[in-house]
Amino acid sequence: METRPLKRHPALRPLSKEHHFSLLICWKIRRGLELNIDPDRIGNFLINAWHQQISHHFDIEEEYVFPILGSENKLATDAISEHRAIKRLILNEPHTVKSLNRIEEKMESHIRMEERQLFPLIQSIATDEQMEYINLKHDHPISEMAWDDEFWNSKA
């Protein structure tokens, strides 16, 4: 029997869309590495993505979403630990092929865990009031970051 994905609650959809943007970042890292792009170029992109997109997303999750599960929930505490690890990896310069591979792998597995396990759990136990609170606090979703140096393009 095939299980159908749970339809995402409207309050969590902006966060899921931001996850999509972060998966695009992962793809851009992989593509840049395939093209043998200088790791510093990819690292500059990542640092800017951290400041313009990723750190804000993490803050929203930690402040408004994860508390629904309580401070002792393993999925939530693991997600927060992964946030800290991803931050350290991104901001730890200089970037190397090895560190960029690690960042990409860590980010992608983290996003998949949140989308497949953490968000469905939150959605299943959150009250309407809690979801409305998330919606109220995250009323300006973070958009995909524009970046002039499209190193992931084979013509760049």
N, C-alpha and C positions, 0 to 999 in steps of 0.2 A: 504494500500500500504506500503510495506516494504522499508525503506530507507537503502541504502547500504552505508557502511562507505566510507568516502573520502580517496582515496589513498594518503598516506603521501608523500609529496615532498621529494626528495632525501636529501635536505639540513636539513630537520627536522628528518630524520630517525635515525641518531645517538642519538638524544635527546630522541626519542621514545624508542630506545633500552635501554637507561639509565633509563627511566621510568620503563621498565620491570625489570631491576636489583633492582630498589627501591621497586617495588611490591614484589619481592622475599625477600627483607629485611623485609617487612611487614609480609609476610608469616612466616619467621623465628622467628620474635617476637611472633606472635600468637602461633606458634608451641612450642616455648620455654616456654611460659606461660602455655600452655596445659600440658606440661611435668613437671610443677612446678620447672623450672630451677631458680636458684638464680638470682634475678633481676640484681645483679652486673655483672654477666657474660654476660647477654644480653646487659646491659648498656655499658660494655667495647666494645662489638662488634659494637654498635651504634656509639659510640664516634669515633672509628676508621673509620667506614663507613662515618661519617661526614667529617673527615679530608681527606680521600682518594678518596671519590666519590661524596657525596651529595653536599658539599660546592662548588666544582668546577662546578658541573652541574648548581646550582643556579646562580653562577657568569656568566656563558655563557648565560643563559636565560635572565638575567637582563641586561647584557651589549650589547648583539647582537640581541636578538629575540624580547623581549617585546617592545623596542623602536619603532619597526615598527608600533605599534598601537598608539603611542603617549603617552605623559605623563599623559593625563587626562582619558585614557581608564580605565573603572571600572574593567574589567577582569584582565588587567595587574597590576593595583594598588592592587587589591585583592590578586593576585598571589604573589606579592612582600611582602605584609603583612603576607601571609601564610608562605613564606620562613622564615621571621623573627621569627614567632611563632614556626615553626618546629625547627629552630636552637636553640632557647631558651629551648625548651622541651628536645632536645637531649643533650645539654651541661649542663643542670641543674641536678647536682648530689645531693644526691644519687638517683638512679633510684628505683622506686617501681613498684609493679604490676599495680597500678593505673596510674602512669605516663607512663609506657610502653604501656598500653592499649591506652592511649590518643595519644601518638606518632604514634602508628600504625594506628589508626583511622584517625588522621589528615593527615598523609602522603598519605594514600590510597585515601581519598576523594580529596586531592589536585592533585594528579596524574590524577585521573579520570577527574577532571575539566579541567586540561590542555589538556589532550588528546581528550576530547569530545567537548570542547568549545573553548579554547584559541588557540590551534594549528590550528584547522580548520579555525578560523577567520583570523589568521595570514596568513595562506596559501592562503586564498581567496583574500587578499588585497595586499600582498607583491609583489613587482616588481621582475623581474628576477635578477636585480642587487642586491637587498636586500637579496634574497635567496643565491646568489653567495657569498655575503659578509659573511653570516652565515657559509656557507660551507668552506670558506677560513679560518675563525677564529676558527672553530671547526673541524679541520682536523685530530685530534687525539682523537677519541671518548674514553670516560672513560670506562674501562672494569670492569667486575664484580670483586669485592674485594675477594681475597683469605683470608680465616680465618681458623686457625688450630683448634680452639675450636668449633666444630660443635655441639653446644648444642641442635640444632633443630632435631638432629638424636636421635631416641629413645634409641640407644645403647651408646650414649655419656656419 
